[in-house]
Amino acid sequence: MRPNIDISHTLNGRVKDYAEQQDMPLEAAYREIIEAGLEAVEHPDEQ
């Protein structure tokens, strides 16, 4: 699953690799990465 946004094939490949390493569906990997990224930008001092 690739979100309906313009992202590079390289970035999509990195997410696919992450999903495989974590033994999770691609959709779940995207969700986890997006949620982690939002958390990081919403709370940058907690890093």
mmCIF entry with sequence, helices, sheets and N, C-alpha, C, O atoms, coordinates in Angstrom:
data_MODEL
# 
_entry.id   MODEL 
# 
_entity.id                         1 
_entity.type                       polymer 
_entity.pdbx_number_of_molecules   1 
# 
_entity_poly.entity_id                      1 
_entity_poly.type                           'polypeptide(L)' 
_entity_poly.nstd_linkage                   no 
_entity_poly.nstd_monomer                   no 
_entity_poly.pdbx_seq_one_letter_code       MRPNIDISHTLNGRVKDYAEQQDMPLEAAYREIIEAGLEAVEHPDEQ 
_entity_poly.pdbx_seq_one_letter_code_can   MRPNIDISHTLNGRVKDYAEQQDMPLEAAYREIIEAGLEAVEHPDEQ 
_entity_poly.pdbx_strand_id                 A 
# 
loop_
_entity_poly_seq.entity_id 
_entity_poly_seq.num 
_entity_poly_seq.mon_id 
_entity_poly_seq.hetero 
1 1  MET n 
1 2  ARG n 
1 3  PRO n 
1 4  ASN n 
1 5  ILE n 
1 6  ASP n 
1 7  ILE n 
1 8  SER n 
1 9  HIS n 
1 10 THR n 
1 11 LEU n 
1 12 ASN n 
1 13 GLY n 
1 14 ARG n 
1 15 VAL n 
1 16 LYS n 
1 17 ASP n 
1 18 TYR n 
1 19 ALA n 
1 20 GLU n 
1 21 GLN n 
1 22 GLN n 
1 23 ASP n 
1 24 MET n 
1 25 PRO n 
1 26 LEU n 
1 27 GLU n 
1 28 ALA n 
1 29 ALA n 
1 30 TYR n 
1 31 ARG n 
1 32 GLU n 
1 33 ILE n 
1 34 ILE n 
1 35 GLU n 
1 36 ALA n 
1 37 GLY n 
1 38 LEU n 
1 39 GLU n 
1 40 ALA n 
1 41 VAL n 
1 42 GLU n 
1 43 HIS n 
1 44 PRO n 
1 45 ASP n 
1 46 GLU n 
1 47 GLN n 
# 
_struct_asym.id          A 
_struct_asym.entity_id   1 
# 
loop_
_struct_conf.conf_type_id 
_struct_conf.id 
_struct_conf.pdbx_PDB_helix_id 
_struct_conf.beg_label_comp_id 
_struct_conf.beg_label_asym_id 
_struct_conf.beg_label_seq_id 
_struct_conf.pdbx_beg_PDB_ins_code 
_struct_conf.end_label_comp_id 
_struct_conf.end_label_asym_id 
_struct_conf.end_label_seq_id 
_struct_conf.pdbx_end_PDB_ins_code 
_struct_conf.beg_auth_comp_id 
_struct_conf.beg_auth_asym_id 
_struct_conf.beg_auth_seq_id 
_struct_conf.end_auth_comp_id 
_struct_conf.end_auth_asym_id 
_struct_conf.end_auth_seq_id 
_struct_conf.pdbx_PDB_helix_class 
_struct_conf.details 
_struct_conf.pdbx_PDB_helix_length 
HELX_P HELX_P1 AA1 HIS A 9  ? GLN A 21 ? HIS A 9  GLN A 21 1 ? 13 
HELX_P HELX_P2 AA2 LEU A 26 ? GLU A 42 ? LEU A 26 GLU A 42 1 ? 17 
HELX_P HELX_P3 AA3 PRO A 44 ? GLU A 46 ? PRO A 44 GLU A 46 5 ? 3  
# 
_struct_conf_type.id          HELX_P 
_struct_conf_type.criteria    ? 
_struct_conf_type.reference   ? 
# 
loop_
_atom_site.group_PDB 
_atom_site.id 
_atom_site.type_symbol 
_atom_site.label_atom_id 
_atom_site.label_alt_id 
_atom_site.label_comp_id 
_atom_site.label_asym_id 
_atom_site.label_entity_id 
_atom_site.label_seq_id 
_atom_site.pdbx_PDB_ins_code 
_atom_site.Cartn_x 
_atom_site.Cartn_y 
_atom_site.Cartn_z 
_atom_site.occupancy 
_atom_site.B_iso_or_equiv 
_atom_site.pdbx_formal_charge 
_atom_site.auth_seq_id 
_atom_site.auth_comp_id 
_atom_site.auth_asym_id 
_atom_site.auth_atom_id 
_atom_site.pdbx_PDB_model_num 
ATOM 1   N N  . MET A 1 1  ? 0.839  -1.169 0.000  1.00 0.00 ? 1  MET A N  1 
ATOM 2   C CA . MET A 1 1  ? 0.000  0.000  0.000  1.00 0.00 ? 1  MET A CA 1 
ATOM 3   C C  . MET A 1 1  ? 0.886  1.235  0.000  1.00 0.00 ? 1  MET A C  1 
ATOM 4   O O  . MET A 1 1  ? 1.794  1.345  0.824  1.00 0.00 ? 1  MET A O  1 
ATOM 5   N N  . ARG A 1 2  ? 0.639  2.146  -0.896 1.00 0.00 ? 2  ARG A N  1 
ATOM 6   C CA . ARG A 1 2  ? 1.380  3.403  -0.954 1.00 0.00 ? 2  ARG A CA 1 
ATOM 7   C C  . ARG A 1 2  ? 0.366  4.534  -0.824 1.00 0.00 ? 2  ARG A C  1 
ATOM 8   O O  . ARG A 1 2  ? -0.599 4.596  -1.585 1.00 0.00 ? 2  ARG A O  1 
ATOM 9   N N  . PRO A 1 3  ? 0.585  5.427  0.139  1.00 0.00 ? 3  PRO A N  1 
ATOM 10  C CA . PRO A 1 3  ? -0.370 6.526  0.304  1.00 0.00 ? 3  PRO A CA 1 
ATOM 11  C C  . PRO A 1 3  ? -0.504 7.323  -0.991 1.00 0.00 ? 3  PRO A C  1 
ATOM 12  O O  . PRO A 1 3  ? 0.401  7.343  -1.824 1.00 0.00 ? 3  PRO A O  1 
ATOM 13  N N  . ASN A 1 4  ? -1.625 7.963  -1.135 1.00 0.00 ? 4  ASN A N  1 
ATOM 14  C CA . ASN A 1 4  ? -1.882 8.757  -2.326 1.00 0.00 ? 4  ASN A CA 1 
ATOM 15  C C  . ASN A 1 4  ? -1.206 10.119 -2.195 1.00 0.00 ? 4  ASN A C  1 
ATOM 16  O O  . ASN A 1 4  ? -1.861 11.160 -2.240 1.00 0.00 ? 4  ASN A O  1 
ATOM 17  N N  . ILE A 1 5  ? 0.117  10.093 -2.032 1.00 0.00 ? 5  ILE A N  1 
ATOM 18  C CA . ILE A 1 5  ? 0.926  11.302 -1.967 1.00 0.00 ? 5  ILE A CA 1 
ATOM 19  C C  . ILE A 1 5  ? 2.138  11.086 -2.853 1.00 0.00 ? 5  ILE A C  1 
ATOM 20  O O  . ILE A 1 5  ? 2.471  9.952  -3.197 1.00 0.00 ? 5  ILE A O  1 
ATOM 21  N N  . ASP A 1 6  ? 2.782  12.149 -3.212 1.00 0.00 ? 6  ASP A N  1 
ATOM 22  C CA . ASP A 1 6  ? 3.944  12.050 -4.079 1.00 0.00 ? 6  ASP A CA 1 
ATOM 23  C C  . ASP A 1 6  ? 5.194  11.800 -3.235 1.00 0.00 ? 6  ASP A C  1 
ATOM 24  O O  . ASP A 1 6  ? 5.795  12.743 -2.719 1.00 0.00 ? 6  ASP A O  1 
ATOM 25  N N  . ILE A 1 7  ? 5.579  10.548 -3.096 1.00 0.00 ? 7  ILE A N  1 
ATOM 26  C CA . ILE A 1 7  ? 6.813  10.198 -2.400 1.00 0.00 ? 7  ILE A CA 1 
ATOM 27  C C  . ILE A 1 7  ? 7.681  9.396  -3.366 1.00 0.00 ? 7  ILE A C  1 
ATOM 28  O O  . ILE A 1 7  ? 7.185  8.747  -4.286 1.00 0.00 ? 7  ILE A O  1 
ATOM 29  N N  . SER A 1 8  ? 8.969  9.461  -3.132 1.00 0.00 ? 8  SER A N  1 
ATOM 30  C CA . SER A 1 8  ? 9.883  8.773  -4.039 1.00 0.00 ? 8  SER A CA 1 
ATOM 31  C C  . SER A 1 8  ? 9.779  7.256  -3.877 1.00 0.00 ? 8  SER A C  1 
ATOM 32  O O  . SER A 1 8  ? 9.341  6.750  -2.844 1.00 0.00 ? 8  SER A O  1 
ATOM 33  N N  . HIS A 1 9  ? 10.184 6.564  -4.903 1.00 0.00 ? 9  HIS A N  1 
ATOM 34  C CA . HIS A 1 9  ? 10.215 5.100  -4.832 1.00 0.00 ? 9  HIS A CA 1 
ATOM 35  C C  . HIS A 1 9  ? 11.245 4.645  -3.806 1.00 0.00 ? 9  HIS A C  1 
ATOM 36  O O  . HIS A 1 9  ? 11.093 3.592  -3.187 1.00 0.00 ? 9  HIS A O  1 
ATOM 37  N N  . THR A 1 10 ? 12.296 5.447  -3.630 1.00 0.00 ? 10 THR A N  1 
ATOM 38  C CA . THR A 1 10 ? 13.322 5.117  -2.641 1.00 0.00 ? 10 THR A CA 1 
ATOM 39  C C  . THR A 1 10 ? 12.730 5.156  -1.234 1.00 0.00 ? 10 THR A C  1 
ATOM 40  O O  . THR A 1 10 ? 12.952 4.243  -0.438 1.00 0.00 ? 10 THR A O  1 
ATOM 41  N N  . LEU A 1 11 ? 11.983 6.208  -0.931 1.00 0.00 ? 11 LEU A N  1 
ATOM 42  C CA . LEU A 1 11 ? 11.364 6.316  0.392  1.00 0.00 ? 11 LEU A CA 1 
ATOM 43  C C  . LEU A 1 11 ? 10.349 5.199  0.597  1.00 0.00 ? 11 LEU A C  1 
ATOM 44  O O  . LEU A 1 11 ? 10.293 4.596  1.668  1.00 0.00 ? 11 LEU A O  1 
ATOM 45  N N  . ASN A 1 12 ? 9.558  4.927  -0.413 1.00 0.00 ? 12 ASN A N  1 
ATOM 46  C CA . ASN A 1 12 ? 8.593  3.837  -0.318 1.00 0.00 ? 12 ASN A CA 1 
ATOM 47  C C  . ASN A 1 12 ? 9.321  2.511  -0.072 1.00 0.00 ? 12 ASN A C  1 
ATOM 48  O O  . ASN A 1 12 ? 8.847  1.673  0.695  1.00 0.00 ? 12 ASN A O  1 
ATOM 49  N N  . GLY A 1 13 ? 10.452 2.328  -0.716 1.00 0.00 ? 13 GLY A N  1 
ATOM 50  C CA . GLY A 1 13 ? 11.232 1.113  -0.516 1.00 0.00 ? 13 GLY A CA 1 
ATOM 51  C C  . GLY A 1 13 ? 11.754 0.989  0.903  1.00 0.00 ? 13 GLY A C  1 
ATOM 52  O O  . GLY A 1 13 ? 11.803 -0.108 1.459  1.00 0.00 ? 13 GLY A O  1 
ATOM 53  N N  . ARG A 1 14 ? 12.144 2.114  1.490  1.00 0.00 ? 14 ARG A N  1 
ATOM 54  C CA . ARG A 1 14 ? 12.615 2.093  2.880  1.00 0.00 ? 14 ARG A CA 1 
ATOM 55  C C  . ARG A 1 14 ? 11.495 1.676  3.823  1.00 0.00 ? 14 ARG A C  1 
ATOM 56  O O  . ARG A 1 14 ? 11.724 0.925  4.771  1.00 0.00 ? 14 ARG A O  1 
ATOM 57  N N  . VAL A 1 15 ? 10.280 2.164  3.562  1.00 0.00 ? 15 VAL A N  1 
ATOM 58  C CA . VAL A 1 15 ? 9.139  1.776  4.393  1.00 0.00 ? 15 VAL A CA 1 
ATOM 59  C C  . VAL A 1 15 ? 8.848  0.292  4.207  1.00 0.00 ? 15 VAL A C  1 
ATOM 60  O O  . VAL A 1 15 ? 8.556  -0.406 5.178  1.00 0.00 ? 15 VAL A O  1 
ATOM 61  N N  . LYS A 1 16 ? 8.924  -0.195 2.982  1.00 0.00 ? 16 LYS A N  1 
ATOM 62  C CA . LYS A 1 16 ? 8.718  -1.624 2.723  1.00 0.00 ? 16 LYS A CA 1 
ATOM 63  C C  . LYS A 1 16 ? 9.755  -2.456 3.463  1.00 0.00 ? 16 LYS A C  1 
ATOM 64  O O  . LYS A 1 16 ? 9.421  -3.481 4.057  1.00 0.00 ? 16 LYS A O  1 
ATOM 65  N N  . ASP A 1 17 ? 11.011 -2.021 3.432  1.00 0.00 ? 17 ASP A N  1 
ATOM 66  C CA . ASP A 1 17 ? 12.071 -2.732 4.157  1.00 0.00 ? 17 ASP A CA 1 
ATOM 67  C C  . ASP A 1 17 ? 11.783 -2.754 5.648  1.00 0.00 ? 17 ASP A C  1 
ATOM 68  O O  . ASP A 1 17 ? 11.940 -3.790 6.295  1.00 0.00 ? 17 ASP A O  1 
ATOM 69  N N  . TYR A 1 18 ? 11.363 -1.623 6.200  1.00 0.00 ? 18 TYR A N  1 
ATOM 70  C CA . TYR A 1 18 ? 11.032 -1.546 7.618  1.00 0.00 ? 18 TYR A CA 1 
ATOM 71  C C  . TYR A 1 18 ? 9.904  -2.522 7.952  1.00 0.00 ? 18 TYR A C  1 
ATOM 72  O O  . TYR A 1 18 ? 9.976  -3.250 8.941  1.00 0.00 ? 18 TYR A O  1 
ATOM 73  N N  . ALA A 1 19 ? 8.868  -2.530 7.123  1.00 0.00 ? 19 ALA A N  1 
ATOM 74  C CA . ALA A 1 19 ? 7.729  -3.426 7.352  1.00 0.00 ? 19 ALA A CA 1 
ATOM 75  C C  . ALA A 1 19 ? 8.186  -4.882 7.365  1.00 0.00 ? 19 ALA A C  1 
ATOM 76  O O  . ALA A 1 19 ? 7.754  -5.659 8.216  1.00 0.00 ? 19 ALA A O  1 
ATOM 77  N N  . GLU A 1 20 ? 9.040  -5.248 6.444  1.00 0.00 ? 20 GLU A N  1 
ATOM 78  C CA . GLU A 1 20 ? 9.545  -6.627 6.390  1.00 0.00 ? 20 GLU A CA 1 
ATOM 79  C C  . GLU A 1 20 ? 10.381 -6.954 7.619  1.00 0.00 ? 20 GLU A C  1 
ATOM 80  O O  . GLU A 1 20 ? 10.251 -8.038 8.186  1.00 0.00 ? 20 GLU A O  1 
ATOM 81  N N  . GLN A 1 21 ? 11.243 -6.021 8.036  1.00 0.00 ? 21 GLN A N  1 
ATOM 82  C CA . GLN A 1 21 ? 12.088 -6.241 9.209  1.00 0.00 ? 21 GLN A CA 1 
ATOM 83  C C  . GLN A 1 21 ? 11.262 -6.411 10.476 1.00 0.00 ? 21 GLN A C  1 
ATOM 84  O O  . GLN A 1 21 ? 11.621 -7.186 11.363 1.00 0.00 ? 21 GLN A O  1 
ATOM 85  N N  . GLN A 1 22 ? 10.154 -5.682 10.557 1.00 0.00 ? 22 GLN A N  1 
ATOM 86  C CA . GLN A 1 22 ? 9.293  -5.733 11.741 1.00 0.00 ? 22 GLN A CA 1 
ATOM 87  C C  . GLN A 1 22 ? 8.201  -6.794 11.614 1.00 0.00 ? 22 GLN A C  1 
ATOM 88  O O  . GLN A 1 22 ? 7.400  -6.975 12.531 1.00 0.00 ? 22 GLN A O  1 
ATOM 89  N N  . ASP A 1 23 ? 8.170  -7.487 10.492 1.00 0.00 ? 23 ASP A N  1 
ATOM 90  C CA . ASP A 1 23 ? 7.161  -8.513 10.216 1.00 0.00 ? 23 ASP A CA 1 
ATOM 91  C C  . ASP A 1 23 ? 5.743  -7.960 10.401 1.00 0.00 ? 23 ASP A C  1 
ATOM 92  O O  . ASP A 1 23 ? 4.927  -8.513 11.138 1.00 0.00 ? 23 ASP A O  1 
ATOM 93  N N  . MET A 1 24 ? 5.483  -6.847 9.703  1.00 0.00 ? 24 MET A N  1 
ATOM 94  C CA . MET A 1 24 ? 4.174  -6.213 9.785  1.00 0.00 ? 24 MET A CA 1 
ATOM 95  C C  . MET A 1 24 ? 3.698  -5.852 8.384  1.00 0.00 ? 24 MET A C  1 
ATOM 96  O O  . MET A 1 24 ? 4.505  -5.715 7.465  1.00 0.00 ? 24 MET A O  1 
ATOM 97  N N  . PRO A 1 25 ? 2.394  -5.699 8.224  1.00 0.00 ? 25 PRO A N  1 
ATOM 98  C CA . PRO A 1 25 ? 1.875  -5.265 6.916  1.00 0.00 ? 25 PRO A CA 1 
ATOM 99  C C  . PRO A 1 25 ? 2.372  -3.863 6.579  1.00 0.00 ? 25 PRO A C  1 
ATOM 100 O O  . PRO A 1 25 ? 2.640  -3.057 7.470  1.00 0.00 ? 25 PRO A O  1 
ATOM 101 N N  . LEU A 1 26 ? 2.491  -3.586 5.305  1.00 0.00 ? 26 LEU A N  1 
ATOM 102 C CA . LEU A 1 26 ? 2.972  -2.291 4.841  1.00 0.00 ? 26 LEU A CA 1 
ATOM 103 C C  . LEU A 1 26 ? 2.102  -1.151 5.375  1.00 0.00 ? 26 LEU A C  1 
ATOM 104 O O  . LEU A 1 26 ? 2.624  -0.111 5.777  1.00 0.00 ? 26 LEU A O  1 
ATOM 105 N N  . GLU A 1 27 ? 0.790  -1.337 5.381  1.00 0.00 ? 27 GLU A N  1 
ATOM 106 C CA . GLU A 1 27 ? -0.117 -0.309 5.886  1.00 0.00 ? 27 GLU A CA 1 
ATOM 107 C C  . GLU A 1 27 ? 0.190  0.024  7.349  1.00 0.00 ? 27 GLU A C  1 
ATOM 108 O O  . GLU A 1 27 ? 0.184  1.194  7.735  1.00 0.00 ? 27 GLU A O  1 
ATOM 109 N N  . ALA A 1 28 ? 0.453  -0.984 8.148  1.00 0.00 ? 28 ALA A N  1 
ATOM 110 C CA . ALA A 1 28 ? 0.773  -0.766 9.557  1.00 0.00 ? 28 ALA A CA 1 
ATOM 111 C C  . ALA A 1 28 ? 2.103  -0.033 9.707  1.00 0.00 ? 28 ALA A C  1 
ATOM 112 O O  . ALA A 1 28 ? 2.255  0.801  10.599 1.00 0.00 ? 28 ALA A O  1 
ATOM 113 N N  . ALA A 1 29 ? 3.055  -0.337 8.849  1.00 0.00 ? 29 ALA A N  1 
ATOM 114 C CA . ALA A 1 29 ? 4.352  0.339  8.901  1.00 0.00 ? 29 ALA A CA 1 
ATOM 115 C C  . ALA A 1 29 ? 4.194  1.817  8.572  1.00 0.00 ? 29 ALA A C  1 
ATOM 116 O O  . ALA A 1 29 ? 4.762  2.669  9.254  1.00 0.00 ? 29 ALA A O  1 
ATOM 117 N N  . TYR A 1 30 ? 3.429  2.125  7.535  1.00 0.00 ? 30 TYR A N  1 
ATOM 118 C CA . TYR A 1 30 ? 3.180  3.528  7.199  1.00 0.00 ? 30 TYR A CA 1 
ATOM 119 C C  . TYR A 1 30 ? 2.516  4.247  8.374  1.00 0.00 ? 30 TYR A C  1 
ATOM 120 O O  . TYR A 1 30 ? 2.907  5.358  8.733  1.00 0.00 ? 30 TYR A O  1 
ATOM 121 N N  . ARG A 1 31 ? 1.519  3.609  8.962  1.00 0.00 ? 31 ARG A N  1 
ATOM 122 C CA . ARG A 1 31 ? 0.804  4.221  10.075 1.00 0.00 ? 31 ARG A CA 1 
ATOM 123 C C  . ARG A 1 31 ? 1.762  4.493  11.237 1.00 0.00 ? 31 ARG A C  1 
ATOM 124 O O  . ARG A 1 31 ? 1.750  5.580  11.813 1.00 0.00 ? 31 ARG A O  1 
ATOM 125 N N  . GLU A 1 32 ? 2.585  3.512  11.576 1.00 0.00 ? 32 GLU A N  1 
ATOM 126 C CA . GLU A 1 32 ? 3.525  3.662  12.688 1.00 0.00 ? 32 GLU A CA 1 
ATOM 127 C C  . GLU A 1 32 ? 4.530  4.788  12.422 1.00 0.00 ? 32 GLU A C  1 
ATOM 128 O O  . GLU A 1 32 ? 4.811  5.604  13.300 1.00 0.00 ? 32 GLU A O  1 
ATOM 129 N N  . ILE A 1 33 ? 5.051  4.817  11.227 1.00 0.00 ? 33 ILE A N  1 
ATOM 130 C CA . ILE A 1 33 ? 6.043  5.844  10.869 1.00 0.00 ? 33 ILE A CA 1 
ATOM 131 C C  . ILE A 1 33 ? 5.411  7.235  10.872 1.00 0.00 ? 33 ILE A C  1 
ATOM 132 O O  . ILE A 1 33 ? 6.011  8.186  11.373 1.00 0.00 ? 33 ILE A O  1 
ATOM 133 N N  . ILE A 1 34 ? 4.227  7.359  10.325 1.00 0.00 ? 34 ILE A N  1 
ATOM 134 C CA . ILE A 1 34 ? 3.554  8.657  10.301 1.00 0.00 ? 34 ILE A CA 1 
ATOM 135 C C  . ILE A 1 34 ? 3.237  9.118  11.711 1.00 0.00 ? 34 ILE A C  1 
ATOM 136 O O  . ILE A 1 34 ? 3.448  10.285 12.041 1.00 0.00 ? 34 ILE A O  1 
ATOM 137 N N  . GLU A 1 35 ? 2.731  8.218  12.548 1.00 0.00 ? 35 GLU A N  1 
ATOM 138 C CA . GLU A 1 35 ? 2.420  8.586  13.928 1.00 0.00 ? 35 GLU A CA 1 
ATOM 139 C C  . GLU A 1 35 ? 3.683  8.994  14.686 1.00 0.00 ? 35 GLU A C  1 
ATOM 140 O O  . GLU A 1 35 ? 3.658  9.963  15.445 1.00 0.00 ? 35 GLU A O  1 
ATOM 141 N N  . ALA A 1 36 ? 4.777  8.273  14.490 1.00 0.00 ? 36 ALA A N  1 
ATOM 142 C CA . ALA A 1 36 ? 6.034  8.620  15.156 1.00 0.00 ? 36 ALA A CA 1 
ATOM 143 C C  . ALA A 1 36 ? 6.539  9.972  14.674 1.00 0.00 ? 36 ALA A C  1 
ATOM 144 O O  . ALA A 1 36 ? 7.039  10.769 15.467 1.00 0.00 ? 36 ALA A O  1 
ATOM 145 N N  . GLY A 1 37 ? 6.412  10.232 13.386 1.00 0.00 ? 37 GLY A N  1 
ATOM 146 C CA . GLY A 1 37 ? 6.834  11.510 12.839 1.00 0.00 ? 37 GLY A CA 1 
ATOM 147 C C  . GLY A 1 37 ? 5.995  12.658 13.368 1.00 0.00 ? 37 GLY A C  1 
ATOM 148 O O  . GLY A 1 37 ? 6.531  13.721 13.683 1.00 0.00 ? 37 GLY A O  1 
ATOM 149 N N  . LEU A 1 38 ? 4.694  12.461 13.470 1.00 0.00 ? 38 LEU A N  1 
ATOM 150 C CA . LEU A 1 38 ? 3.827  13.499 14.016 1.00 0.00 ? 38 LEU A CA 1 
ATOM 151 C C  . LEU A 1 38 ? 4.172  13.775 15.474 1.00 0.00 ? 38 LEU A C  1 
ATOM 152 O O  . LEU A 1 38 ? 4.220  14.931 15.896 1.00 0.00 ? 38 LEU A O  1 
ATOM 153 N N  . GLU A 1 39 ? 4.407  12.738 16.227 1.00 0.00 ? 39 GLU A N  1 
ATOM 154 C CA . GLU A 1 39 ? 4.795  12.891 17.629 1.00 0.00 ? 39 GLU A CA 1 
ATOM 155 C C  . GLU A 1 39 ? 6.085  13.705 17.733 1.00 0.00 ? 39 GLU A C  1 
ATOM 156 O O  . GLU A 1 39 ? 6.208  14.571 18.599 1.00 0.00 ? 39 GLU A O  1 
ATOM 157 N N  . ALA A 1 40 ? 7.026  13.429 16.863 1.00 0.00 ? 40 ALA A N  1 
ATOM 158 C CA . ALA A 1 40 ? 8.320  14.125 16.880 1.00 0.00 ? 40 ALA A CA 1 
ATOM 159 C C  . ALA A 1 40 ? 8.168  15.615 16.545 1.00 0.00 ? 40 ALA A C  1 
ATOM 160 O O  . ALA A 1 40 ? 8.831  16.454 17.154 1.00 0.00 ? 40 ALA A O  1 
ATOM 161 N N  . VAL A 1 41 ? 7.312  15.942 15.592 1.00 0.00 ? 41 VAL A N  1 
ATOM 162 C CA . VAL A 1 41 ? 7.164  17.354 15.235 1.00 0.00 ? 41 VAL A CA 1 
ATOM 163 C C  . VAL A 1 41 ? 6.245  18.098 16.195 1.00 0.00 ? 41 VAL A C  1 
ATOM 164 O O  . VAL A 1 41 ? 6.372  19.312 16.359 1.00 0.00 ? 41 VAL A O  1 
ATOM 165 N N  . GLU A 1 42 ? 5.331  17.388 16.823 1.00 0.00 ? 42 GLU A N  1 
ATOM 166 C CA . GLU A 1 42 ? 4.430  18.035 17.785 1.00 0.00 ? 42 GLU A CA 1 
ATOM 167 C C  . GLU A 1 42 ? 5.115  18.261 19.131 1.00 0.00 ? 42 GLU A C  1 
ATOM 168 O O  . GLU A 1 42 ? 4.766  19.183 19.868 1.00 0.00 ? 42 GLU A O  1 
ATOM 169 N N  . HIS A 1 43 ? 6.094  17.411 19.443 1.00 0.00 ? 43 HIS A N  1 
ATOM 170 C CA . HIS A 1 43 ? 6.779  17.476 20.736 1.00 0.00 ? 43 HIS A CA 1 
ATOM 171 C C  . HIS A 1 43 ? 8.299  17.357 20.524 1.00 0.00 ? 43 HIS A C  1 
ATOM 172 O O  . HIS A 1 43 ? 8.911  16.389 20.975 1.00 0.00 ? 43 HIS A O  1 
ATOM 173 N N  . PRO A 1 44 ? 8.897  18.324 19.849 1.00 0.00 ? 44 PRO A N  1 
ATOM 174 C CA . PRO A 1 44 ? 10.315 18.207 19.509 1.00 0.00 ? 44 PRO A CA 1 
ATOM 175 C C  . PRO A 1 44 ? 11.254 18.191 20.722 1.00 0.00 ? 44 PRO A C  1 
ATOM 176 O O  . PRO A 1 44 ? 12.361 17.660 20.626 1.00 0.00 ? 44 PRO A O  1 
ATOM 177 N N  . ASP A 1 45 ? 10.844 18.752 21.844 1.00 0.00 ? 45 ASP A N  1 
ATOM 178 C CA . ASP A 1 45 ? 11.716 18.786 23.027 1.00 0.00 ? 45 ASP A CA 1 
ATOM 179 C C  . ASP A 1 45 ? 11.768 17.460 23.771 1.00 0.00 ? 45 ASP A C  1 
ATOM 180 O O  . ASP A 1 45 ? 12.607 17.287 24.655 1.00 0.00 ? 45 ASP A O  1 
ATOM 181 N N  . GLU A 1 46 ? 10.906 16.537 23.439 1.00 0.00 ? 46 GLU A N  1 
ATOM 182 C CA . GLU A 1 46 ? 10.856 15.241 24.117 1.00 0.00 ? 46 GLU A CA 1 
ATOM 183 C C  . GLU A 1 46 ? 11.745 14.202 23.443 1.00 0.00 ? 46 GLU A C  1 
ATOM 184 O O  . GLU A 1 46 ? 11.699 13.026 23.805 1.00 0.00 ? 46 GLU A O  1 
ATOM 185 N N  . GLN A 1 47 ? 12.542 14.611 22.482 1.00 0.00 ? 47 GLN A N  1 
ATOM 186 C CA . GLN A 1 47 ? 13.409 13.677 21.769 1.00 0.00 ? 47 GLN A CA 1 
ATOM 187 C C  . GLN A 1 47 ? 14.631 13.379 22.531 1.00 0.00 ? 47 GLN A C  1 
ATOM 188 O O  . GLN A 1 47 ? 15.472 12.606 22.071 1.00 0.00 ? 47 GLN A O  1 
# 
